[in-house]
């Protein structure tokens, strides 16, 4: 193998390593994006549920201030 061929082979090897790292990074980013989209979808469902409850005027499960017992320091 001549010196030029060795340099070319080294460049090819380096490019193949870079491509392998890029492929791994793309896979990791795709996984992160997929998880984020899942969470966004879940939060949208929860938000629609909450907005529906607010719009329908359903009473909260919490007692009103007048029904609350006073704190012990009163």
PDB file with one MODEL, atoms N, CA, C and O in Angstrom:
MODEL        1
ATOM      1  N   UNK A   1       0.843  -1.176   0.000  1.00  0.00           N
ATOM      2  CA  UNK A   1       0.000   0.000   0.000  1.00  0.00           C
ATOM      3  C   UNK A   1       0.892   1.243   0.000  1.00  0.00           C
ATOM      4  O   UNK A   1       1.822   1.356   0.798  1.00  0.00           O
ATOM      5  N   UNK A   2       0.598   2.146  -0.883  1.00  0.00           N
ATOM      6  CA  UNK A   2       1.400   3.372  -0.964  1.00  0.00           C
ATOM      7  C   UNK A   2       0.948   4.353   0.116  1.00  0.00           C
ATOM      8  O   UNK A   2      -0.080   4.162   0.766  1.00  0.00           O
ATOM      9  N   UNK A   3       1.728   5.387   0.285  1.00  0.00           N
ATOM     10  CA  UNK A   3       1.420   6.401   1.301  1.00  0.00           C
ATOM     11  C   UNK A   3       0.093   7.093   1.001  1.00  0.00           C
ATOM     12  O   UNK A   3      -0.675   7.378   1.920  1.00  0.00           O
ATOM     13  N   UNK A   4      -0.178   7.358  -0.235  1.00  0.00           N
ATOM     14  CA  UNK A   4      -1.439   8.011  -0.636  1.00  0.00           C
ATOM     15  C   UNK A   4      -2.619   7.106  -0.314  1.00  0.00           C
ATOM     16  O   UNK A   4      -3.640   7.557   0.205  1.00  0.00           O
ATOM     17  N   UNK A   5      -2.465   5.822  -0.627  1.00  0.00           N
ATOM     18  CA  UNK A   5      -3.540   4.881  -0.325  1.00  0.00           C
ATOM     19  C   UNK A   5      -3.777   4.787   1.175  1.00  0.00           C
ATOM     20  O   UNK A   5      -4.923   4.687   1.612  1.00  0.00           O
ATOM     21  N   UNK A   6      -2.713   4.818   1.967  1.00  0.00           N
ATOM     22  CA  UNK A   6      -2.845   4.760   3.427  1.00  0.00           C
ATOM     23  C   UNK A   6      -3.569   5.995   3.961  1.00  0.00           C
ATOM     24  O   UNK A   6      -4.411   5.885   4.852  1.00  0.00           O
ATOM     25  N   UNK A   7      -3.242   7.167   3.418  1.00  0.00           N
ATOM     26  CA  UNK A   7      -3.918   8.403   3.823  1.00  0.00           C
ATOM     27  C   UNK A   7      -5.391   8.357   3.455  1.00  0.00           C
ATOM     28  O   UNK A   7      -6.254   8.749   4.240  1.00  0.00           O
ATOM     29  N   UNK A   8      -5.667   7.872   2.252  1.00  0.00           N
ATOM     30  CA  UNK A   8      -7.061   7.764   1.822  1.00  0.00           C
ATOM     31  C   UNK A   8      -7.830   6.785   2.704  1.00  0.00           C
ATOM     32  O   UNK A   8      -8.979   7.037   3.067  1.00  0.00           O
ATOM     33  N   UNK A   9      -7.189   5.667   3.045  1.00  0.00           N
ATOM     34  CA  UNK A   9      -7.838   4.684   3.910  1.00  0.00           C
ATOM     35  C   UNK A   9      -8.093   5.277   5.294  1.00  0.00           C
ATOM     36  O   UNK A   9      -9.140   5.027   5.891  1.00  0.00           O
ATOM     37  N   UNK A  10      -7.150   6.054   5.803  1.00  0.00           N
ATOM     38  CA  UNK A  10      -7.325   6.703   7.108  1.00  0.00           C
ATOM     39  C   UNK A  10      -8.479   7.696   7.058  1.00  0.00           C
ATOM     40  O   UNK A  10      -9.259   7.784   8.006  1.00  0.00           O
ATOM     41  N   UNK A  11      -8.595   8.434   5.974  1.00  0.00           N
ATOM     42  CA  UNK A  11      -9.702   9.381   5.828  1.00  0.00           C
ATOM     43  C   UNK A  11     -11.037   8.644   5.745  1.00  0.00           C
ATOM     44  O   UNK A  11     -12.031   9.072   6.330  1.00  0.00           O
ATOM     45  N   UNK A  12     -11.046   7.544   5.019  1.00  0.00           N
ATOM     46  CA  UNK A  12     -12.277   6.747   4.907  1.00  0.00           C
ATOM     47  C   UNK A  12     -12.671   6.201   6.279  1.00  0.00           C
ATOM     48  O   UNK A  12     -13.840   6.243   6.660  1.00  0.00           O
ATOM     49  N   UNK A  13     -11.679   5.686   7.019  1.00  0.00           N
ATOM     50  CA  UNK A  13     -11.957   5.163   8.362  1.00  0.00           C
ATOM     51  C   UNK A  13     -12.516   6.252   9.272  1.00  0.00           C
ATOM     52  O   UNK A  13     -13.463   6.017  10.023  1.00  0.00           O
ATOM     53  N   UNK A  14     -11.929   7.437   9.200  1.00  0.00           N
ATOM     54  CA  UNK A  14     -12.395   8.553  10.025  1.00  0.00           C
ATOM     55  C   UNK A  14     -13.826   8.941   9.664  1.00  0.00           C
ATOM     56  O   UNK A  14     -14.646   9.187  10.549  1.00  0.00           O
ATOM     57  N   UNK A  15     -14.126   8.995   8.377  1.00  0.00           N
ATOM     58  CA  UNK A  15     -15.484   9.321   7.944  1.00  0.00           C
ATOM     59  C   UNK A  15     -16.485   8.265   8.396  1.00  0.00           C
ATOM     60  O   UNK A  15     -17.605   8.594   8.787  1.00  0.00           O
ATOM     61  N   UNK A  16     -16.083   6.999   8.343  1.00  0.00           N
ATOM     62  CA  UNK A  16     -16.980   5.932   8.796  1.00  0.00           C
ATOM     63  C   UNK A  16     -17.243   6.034  10.294  1.00  0.00           C
ATOM     64  O   UNK A  16     -18.365   5.796  10.741  1.00  0.00           O
ATOM     65  N   UNK A  17     -16.213   6.388  11.082  1.00  0.00           N
ATOM     66  CA  UNK A  17     -16.409   6.568  12.520  1.00  0.00           C
ATOM     67  C   UNK A  17     -17.346   7.742  12.791  1.00  0.00           C
ATOM     68  O   UNK A  17     -18.236   7.645  13.636  1.00  0.00           O
ATOM     69  N   UNK A  18     -17.151   8.840  12.081  1.00  0.00           N
ATOM     70  CA  UNK A  18     -18.017  10.007  12.272  1.00  0.00           C
ATOM     71  C   UNK A  18     -19.455   9.665  11.930  1.00  0.00           C
ATOM     72  O   UNK A  18     -20.380  10.074  12.631  1.00  0.00           O
ATOM     73  N   UNK A  19     -19.643   8.918  10.857  1.00  0.00           N
ATOM     74  CA  UNK A  19     -20.999   8.534  10.470  1.00  0.00           C
ATOM     75  C   UNK A  19     -21.631   7.643  11.532  1.00  0.00           C
ATOM     76  O   UNK A  19     -22.818   7.780  11.828  1.00  0.00           O
ATOM     77  N   UNK A  20     -20.852   6.735  12.106  1.00  0.00           N
ATOM     78  CA  UNK A  20     -21.386   5.856  13.152  1.00  0.00           C
ATOM     79  C   UNK A  20     -21.824   6.685  14.359  1.00  0.00           C
ATOM     80  O   UNK A  20     -22.895   6.441  14.914  1.00  0.00           O
ATOM     81  N   UNK A  21     -21.011   7.662  14.772  1.00  0.00           N
ATOM     82  CA  UNK A  21     -21.386   8.519  15.896  1.00  0.00           C
ATOM     83  C   UNK A  21     -22.616   9.362  15.561  1.00  0.00           C
ATOM     84  O   UNK A  21     -23.478   9.577  16.413  1.00  0.00           O
ATOM     85  N   UNK A  22     -22.693   9.832  14.330  1.00  0.00           N
ATOM     86  CA  UNK A  22     -23.862  10.622  13.928  1.00  0.00           C
ATOM     87  C   UNK A  22     -25.116   9.758  13.932  1.00  0.00           C
ATOM     88  O   UNK A  22     -26.178  10.212  14.358  1.00  0.00           O
ATOM     89  N   UNK A  23     -25.007   8.532  13.467  1.00  0.00           N
ATOM     90  CA  UNK A  23     -26.155   7.621  13.481  1.00  0.00           C
ATOM     91  C   UNK A  23     -26.629   7.380  14.906  1.00  0.00           C
ATOM     92  O   UNK A  23     -27.830   7.374  15.176  1.00  0.00           O
ATOM     93  N   UNK A  24     -25.674   7.181  15.824  1.00  0.00           N
ATOM     94  CA  UNK A  24     -26.024   6.964  17.226  1.00  0.00           C
ATOM     95  C   UNK A  24     -26.696   8.204  17.803  1.00  0.00           C
ATOM     96  O   UNK A  24     -27.691   8.092  18.519  1.00  0.00           O
ATOM     97  N   UNK A  25     -26.164   9.378  17.499  1.00  0.00           N
ATOM     98  CA  UNK A  25     -26.738  10.621  18.003  1.00  0.00           C
ATOM     99  C   UNK A  25     -28.145  10.830  17.458  1.00  0.00           C
ATOM    100  O   UNK A  25     -29.044  11.241  18.192  1.00  0.00           O
ATOM    101  N   UNK A  26     -28.332  10.554  16.196  1.00  0.00           N
ATOM    102  CA  UNK A  26     -29.668  10.698  15.588  1.00  0.00           C
ATOM    103  C   UNK A  26     -30.656   9.754  16.263  1.00  0.00           C
ATOM    104  O   UNK A  26     -31.794  10.140  16.533  1.00  0.00           O
ATOM    105  N   UNK A  27     -30.235   8.519  16.539  1.00  0.00           N
ATOM    106  CA  UNK A  27     -31.121   7.567  17.214  1.00  0.00           C
ATOM    107  C   UNK A  27     -31.491   8.060  18.617  1.00  0.00           C
ATOM    108  O   UNK A  27     -32.644   7.956  19.036  1.00  0.00           O
ATOM    109  N   UNK A  28     -30.498   8.596  19.336  1.00  0.00           N
ATOM    110  CA  UNK A  28     -30.765   9.103  20.689  1.00  0.00           C
ATOM    111  C   UNK A  28     -31.694  10.313  20.646  1.00  0.00           C
ATOM    112  O   UNK A  28     -32.603  10.431  21.468  1.00  0.00           O
ATOM    113  N   UNK A  29     -31.469  11.203  19.697  1.00  0.00           N
ATOM    114  CA  UNK A  29     -32.337  12.378  19.574  1.00  0.00           C
ATOM    115  C   UNK A  29     -33.757  11.971  19.177  1.00  0.00           C
ATOM    116  O   UNK A  29     -34.732  12.551  19.655  1.00  0.00           O
ATOM    117  N   UNK A  30     -33.864  10.985  18.314  1.00  0.00           N
ATOM    118  CA  UNK A  30     -35.183  10.504  17.900  1.00  0.00           C
ATOM    119  C   UNK A  30     -35.931   9.913  19.092  1.00  0.00           C
ATOM    120  O   UNK A  30     -37.131  10.137  19.247  1.00  0.00           O
ATOM    121  N   UNK A  31     -35.229   9.164  19.925  1.00  0.00           N
ATOM    122  CA  UNK A  31     -35.851   8.584  21.121  1.00  0.00           C
ATOM    123  C   UNK A  31     -36.316   9.684  22.070  1.00  0.00           C
ATOM    124  O   UNK A  31     -37.425   9.620  22.601  1.00  0.00           O
ATOM    125  N   UNK A  32     -35.471  10.692  22.285  1.00  0.00           N
ATOM    126  CA  UNK A  32     -35.842  11.799  23.168  1.00  0.00           C
ATOM    127  C   UNK A  32     -37.048  12.543  22.609  1.00  0.00           C
ATOM    128  O   UNK A  32     -37.954  12.907  23.359  1.00  0.00           O
ATOM    129  N   UNK A  33     -37.066  12.768  21.312  1.00  0.00           N
ATOM    130  CA  UNK A  33     -38.183  13.464  20.681  1.00  0.00           C
ATOM    131  C   UNK A  33     -39.470  12.657  20.804  1.00  0.00           C
ATOM    132  O   UNK A  33     -40.538  13.218  21.047  1.00  0.00           O
ATOM    133  N   UNK A  34     -39.369  11.355  20.639  1.00  0.00           N
ATOM    134  CA  UNK A  34     -40.540  10.483  20.767  1.00  0.00           C
ATOM    135  C   UNK A  34     -41.105  10.547  22.185  1.00  0.00           C
ATOM    136  O   UNK A  34     -42.320  10.630  22.368  1.00  0.00           O
ATOM    137  N   UNK A  35     -40.220  10.508  23.194  1.00  0.00           N
ATOM    138  CA  UNK A  35     -40.680  10.596  24.587  1.00  0.00           C
ATOM    139  C   UNK A  35     -41.320  11.951  24.868  1.00  0.00           C
ATOM    140  O   UNK A  35     -42.345  12.026  25.547  1.00  0.00           O
ATOM    141  N   UNK A  36     -40.729  13.007  24.356  1.00  0.00           N
ATOM    142  CA  UNK A  36     -41.294  14.340  24.569  1.00  0.00           C
ATOM    143  C   UNK A  36     -42.664  14.461  23.915  1.00  0.00           C
ATOM    144  O   UNK A  36     -43.576  15.047  24.498  1.00  0.00           O
ATOM    145  N   UNK A  37     -42.818  13.919  22.720  1.00  0.00           N
ATOM    146  CA  UNK A  37     -44.104  13.987  22.047  1.00  0.00           C
ATOM    147  C   UNK A  37     -45.158  13.216  22.815  1.00  0.00           C
ATOM    148  O   UNK A  37     -46.309  13.645  22.898  1.00  0.00           O
ATOM    149  N   UNK A  38     -44.772  12.071  23.382  1.00  0.00           N
ATOM    150  CA  UNK A  38     -45.696  11.294  24.202  1.00  0.00           C
ATOM    151  C   UNK A  38     -46.163  12.122  25.401  1.00  0.00           C
ATOM    152  O   UNK A  38     -47.353  12.154  25.717  1.00  0.00           O
ATOM    153  N   UNK A  39     -45.212  12.793  26.068  1.00  0.00           N
ATOM    154  CA  UNK A  39     -45.569  13.621  27.222  1.00  0.00           C
ATOM    155  C   UNK A  39     -46.452  14.801  26.813  1.00  0.00           C
ATOM    156  O   UNK A  39     -47.391  15.145  27.531  1.00  0.00           O
ATOM    157  N   UNK A  40     -46.164  15.414  25.684  1.00  0.00           N
ATOM    158  CA  UNK A  40     -46.988  16.526  25.204  1.00  0.00           C
ATOM    159  C   UNK A  40     -48.405  16.051  24.938  1.00  0.00           C
ATOM    160  O   UNK A  40     -49.368  16.716  25.320  1.00  0.00           O
ATOM    161  N   UNK A  41     -48.538  14.906  24.285  1.00  0.00           N
ATOM    162  CA  UNK A  41     -49.866  14.355  24.010  1.00  0.00           C
ATOM    163  C   UNK A  41     -50.623  14.089  25.316  1.00  0.00           C
ATOM    164  O   UNK A  41     -51.812  14.391  25.423  1.00  0.00           O
ATOM    165  N   UNK A  42     -49.930  13.526  26.300  1.00  0.00           N
ATOM    166  CA  UNK A  42     -50.548  13.240  27.590  1.00  0.00           C
ATOM    167  C   UNK A  42     -50.992  14.531  28.273  1.00  0.00           C
ATOM    168  O   UNK A  42     -52.091  14.598  28.825  1.00  0.00           O
ATOM    169  N   UNK A  43     -50.144  15.553  28.237  1.00  0.00           N
ATOM    170  CA  UNK A  43     -50.496  16.827  28.864  1.00  0.00           C
ATOM    171  C   UNK A  43     -51.664  17.501  28.140  1.00  0.00           C
ATOM    172  O   UNK A  43     -52.483  18.164  28.776  1.00  0.00           O
ATOM    173  N   UNK A  44     -51.746  17.338  26.834  1.00  0.00           N
ATOM    174  CA  UNK A  44     -52.870  17.916  26.095  1.00  0.00           C
ATOM    175  C   UNK A  44     -54.175  17.267  26.520  1.00  0.00           C
ATOM    176  O   UNK A  44     -55.186  17.952  26.669  1.00  0.00           O
ATOM    177  N   UNK A  45     -54.166  15.960  26.716  1.00  0.00           N
ATOM    178  CA  UNK A  45     -55.366  15.260  27.174  1.00  0.00           C
ATOM    179  C   UNK A  45     -55.757  15.763  28.561  1.00  0.00           C
ATOM    180  O   UNK A  45     -56.928  16.030  28.828  1.00  0.00           O
ATOM    181  N   UNK A  46     -54.762  15.889  29.440  1.00  0.00           N
ATOM    182  CA  UNK A  46     -55.041  16.384  30.786  1.00  0.00           C
ATOM    183  C   UNK A  46     -55.573  17.813  30.748  1.00  0.00           C
ATOM    184  O   UNK A  46     -56.490  18.151  31.496  1.00  0.00           O
ATOM    185  N   UNK A  47     -55.015  18.641  29.895  1.00  0.00           N
ATOM    186  CA  UNK A  47     -55.448  20.036  29.789  1.00  0.00           C
ATOM    187  C   UNK A  47     -56.885  20.109  29.271  1.00  0.00           C
ATOM    188  O   UNK A  47     -57.681  20.901  29.775  1.00  0.00           O
ATOM    189  N   UNK A  48     -57.222  19.299  28.280  1.00  0.00           N
ATOM    190  CA  UNK A  48     -58.597  19.282  27.772  1.00  0.00           C
ATOM    191  C   UNK A  48     -59.567  18.876  28.881  1.00  0.00           C
ATOM    192  O   UNK A  48     -60.651  19.446  29.007  1.00  0.00           O
ATOM    193  N   UNK A  49     -59.170  17.894  29.676  1.00  0.00           N
ATOM    194  CA  UNK A  49     -60.013  17.447  30.788  1.00  0.00           C
ATOM    195  C   UNK A  49     -60.230  18.591  31.781  1.00  0.00           C
ATOM    196  O   UNK A  49     -61.357  18.850  32.203  1.00  0.00           O
ATOM    197  N   UNK A  50     -59.146  19.272  32.150  1.00  0.00           N
ATOM    198  CA  UNK A  50     -59.265  20.379  33.105  1.00  0.00           C
ATOM    199  C   UNK A  50     -60.086  21.528  32.545  1.00  0.00           C
ATOM    200  O   UNK A  50     -60.911  22.105  33.254  1.00  0.00           O
ATOM    201  N   UNK A  51     -59.874  21.861  31.299  1.00  0.00           N
ATOM    202  CA  UNK A  51     -60.642  22.941  30.676  1.00  0.00           C
ATOM    203  C   UNK A  51     -62.113  22.560  30.640  1.00  0.00           C
ATOM    204  O   UNK A  51     -62.977  23.401  30.888  1.00  0.00           O
ATOM    205  N   UNK A  52     -62.404  21.318  30.338  1.00  0.00           N
ATOM    206  CA  UNK A  52     -63.788  20.859  30.339  1.00  0.00           C
ATOM    207  C   UNK A  52     -64.426  20.985  31.704  1.00  0.00           C
ATOM    208  O   UNK A  52     -65.583  21.389  31.816  1.00  0.00           O
ATOM    209  N   UNK A  53     -63.677  20.639  32.753  1.00  0.00           N
ATOM    210  CA  UNK A  53     -64.220  20.762  34.111  1.00  0.00           C
ATOM    211  C   UNK A  53     -64.473  22.223  34.465  1.00  0.00           C
ATOM    212  O   UNK A  53     -65.494  22.549  35.070  1.00  0.00           O
ATOM    213  N   UNK A  54     -63.558  23.091  34.094  1.00  0.00           N
ATOM    214  CA  UNK A  54     -63.717  24.514  34.411  1.00  0.00           C
ATOM    215  C   UNK A  54     -64.901  25.091  33.639  1.00  0.00           C
ATOM    216  O   UNK A  54     -65.710  25.830  34.200  1.00  0.00           O
ATOM    217  N   UNK A  55     -65.001  24.757  32.366  1.00  0.00           N
ATOM    218  CA  UNK A  55     -66.103  25.283  31.547  1.00  0.00           C
ATOM    219  C   UNK A  55     -67.455  24.775  32.027  1.00  0.00           C
ATOM    220  O   UNK A  55     -68.451  25.496  31.962  1.00  0.00           O
ATOM    221  N   UNK A  56     -67.492  23.550  32.502  1.00  0.00           N
ATOM    222  CA  UNK A  56     -68.774  22.995  32.943  1.00  0.00           C
ATOM    223  C   UNK A  56     -69.157  23.511  34.322  1.00  0.00           C
ATOM    224  O   UNK A  56     -70.283  23.297  34.772  1.00  0.00           O
ATOM    225  N   UNK A  57     -68.239  24.184  34.993  1.00  0.00           N
ATOM    226  CA  UNK A  57     -68.552  24.793  36.278  1.00  0.00           C
ATOM    227  C   UNK A  57     -68.672  23.802  37.404  1.00  0.00           C
ATOM    228  O   UNK A  57     -69.334  24.079  38.405  1.00  0.00           O
ATOM    229  N   UNK A  58     -68.051  22.658  37.266  1.00  0.00           N
ATOM    230  CA  UNK A  58     -68.114  21.678  38.347  1.00  0.00           C
ATOM    231  C   UNK A  58     -67.437  22.240  39.587  1.00  0.00           C
ATOM    232  O   UNK A  58     -66.404  22.907  39.518  1.00  0.00           O
ATOM    233  N   UNK A  59     -68.048  21.949  40.707  1.00  0.00           N
ATOM    234  CA  UNK A  59     -67.535  22.439  41.975  1.00  0.00           C
ATOM    235  C   UNK A  59     -66.297  21.636  42.347  1.00  0.00           C
ATOM    236  O   UNK A  59     -66.203  20.435  42.095  1.00  0.00           O
ATOM    237  N   UNK A  60     -65.374  22.329  42.942  1.00  0.00           N
ATOM    238  CA  UNK A  60     -64.133  21.695  43.371  1.00  0.00           C
ATOM    239  C   UNK A  60     -64.398  20.743  44.527  1.00  0.00           C
ATOM    240  O   UNK A  60     -65.408  20.861  45.220  1.00  0.00           O
ATOM    241  N   UNK A  61     -63.503  19.815  44.726  1.00  0.00           N
ATOM    242  CA  UNK A  61     -63.588  18.883  45.840  1.00  0.00           C
ATOM    243  C   UNK A  61     -63.200  19.552  47.162  1.00  0.00           C
ATOM    244  O   UNK A  61     -63.433  18.998  48.236  1.00  0.00           O
ATOM    245  N   UNK A  62     -62.615  20.728  47.074  1.00  0.00           N
ATOM    246  CA  UNK A  62     -62.185  21.436  48.280  1.00  0.00           C
ATOM    247  C   UNK A  62     -63.374  22.157  48.904  1.00  0.00           C
ATOM    248  O   UNK A  62     -64.286  22.605  48.208  1.00  0.00           O
ATOM    249  N   UNK A  63     -63.344  22.260  50.230  1.00  0.00           N
ATOM    250  CA  UNK A  63     -64.406  22.966  50.950  1.00  0.00           C
ATOM    251  C   UNK A  63     -64.226  24.466  50.764  1.00  0.00           C
ATOM    252  O   UNK A  63     -63.112  24.948  50.557  1.00  0.00           O
ATOM    253  N   UNK A  64     -65.331  25.198  50.840  1.00  0.00           N
ATOM    254  CA  UNK A  64     -65.236  26.647  50.714  1.00  0.00           C
ATOM    255  C   UNK A  64     -64.632  27.221  51.984  1.00  0.00           C
ATOM    256  O   UNK A  64     -64.537  26.529  52.998  1.00  0.00           O
ATOM    257  N   UNK A  65     -64.223  28.487  51.932  1.00  0.00           N
ATOM    258  CA  UNK A  65     -63.600  29.112  53.092  1.00  0.00           C
ATOM    259  C   UNK A  65     -64.542  29.124  54.294  1.00  0.00           C
ATOM    260  O   UNK A  65     -64.100  28.924  55.426  1.00  0.00           O
ATOM    261  N   UNK A  66     -65.824  29.356  54.063  1.00  0.00           N
ATOM    262  CA  UNK A  66     -66.782  29.417  55.171  1.00  0.00           C
ATOM    263  C   UNK A  66     -66.963  28.053  55.838  1.00  0.00           C
ATOM    264  O   UNK A  66     -67.320  27.981  57.014  1.00  0.00           O
ATOM    265  N   UNK A  67     -66.719  26.974  55.095  1.00  0.00           N
ATOM    266  CA  UNK A  67     -66.875  25.632  55.645  1.00  0.00           C
ATOM    267  C   UNK A  67     -65.612  25.134  56.338  1.00  0.00           C
ATOM    268  O   UNK A  67     -65.661  24.171  57.103  1.00  0.00           O
ATOM    269  N   UNK A  68     -64.498  25.777  56.077  1.00  0.00           N
ATOM    270  CA  UNK A  68     -63.235  25.347  56.663  1.00  0.00           C
ATOM    271  C   UNK A  68     -63.208  25.649  58.151  1.00  0.00           C
ATOM    272  O   UNK A  68     -63.687  26.689  58.602  1.00  0.00           O
ATOM    273  N   UNK A  69     -62.647  24.730  58.890  1.00  0.00           N
ATOM    274  CA  UNK A  69     -62.455  25.008  60.322  1.00  0.00           C
ATOM    275  C   UNK A  69     -61.270  25.945  60.477  1.00  0.00           C
ATOM    276  O   UNK A  69     -60.306  25.847  59.717  1.00  0.00           O
ATOM    277  N   UNK A  70     -61.320  26.844  61.436  1.00  0.00           N
ATOM    278  CA  UNK A  70     -60.221  27.785  61.589  1.00  0.00           C
ATOM    279  C   UNK A  70     -58.953  27.070  62.044  1.00  0.00           C
ATOM    280  O   UNK A  70     -59.023  26.030  62.698  1.00  0.00           O
ATOM    281  N   UNK A  71     -57.832  27.612  61.707  1.00  0.00           N
ATOM    282  CA  UNK A  71     -56.580  26.989  62.146  1.00  0.00           C
ATOM    283  C   UNK A  71     -56.473  27.012  63.662  1.00  0.00           C
ATOM    284  O   UNK A  71     -57.137  27.827  64.302  1.00  0.00           O
ATOM    285  N   UNK A  72     -55.675  26.159  64.250  1.00  0.00           N
ATOM    286  CA  UNK A  72     -55.610  26.014  65.706  1.00  0.00           C
ATOM    287  C   UNK A  72     -55.149  27.280  66.433  1.00  0.00           C
ATOM    288  O   UNK A  72     -55.418  27.406  67.628  1.00  0.00           O
ATOM    289  N   UNK A  73     -54.476  28.215  65.778  1.00  0.00           N
ATOM    290  CA  UNK A  73     -53.976  29.383  66.485  1.00  0.00           C
ATOM    291  C   UNK A  73     -55.029  30.471  66.661  1.00  0.00           C
ATOM    292  O   UNK A  73     -54.715  31.526  67.211  1.00  0.00           O
ATOM    293  N   UNK A  74     -56.289  30.253  66.210  1.00  0.00           N
ATOM    294  CA  UNK A  74     -57.350  31.250  66.406  1.00  0.00           C
ATOM    295  C   UNK A  74     -58.078  31.019  67.686  1.00  0.00           C
ATOM    296  O   UNK A  74     -59.002  31.763  68.013  1.00  0.00           O
TER     297      UNK A  74
ENDMDL
END
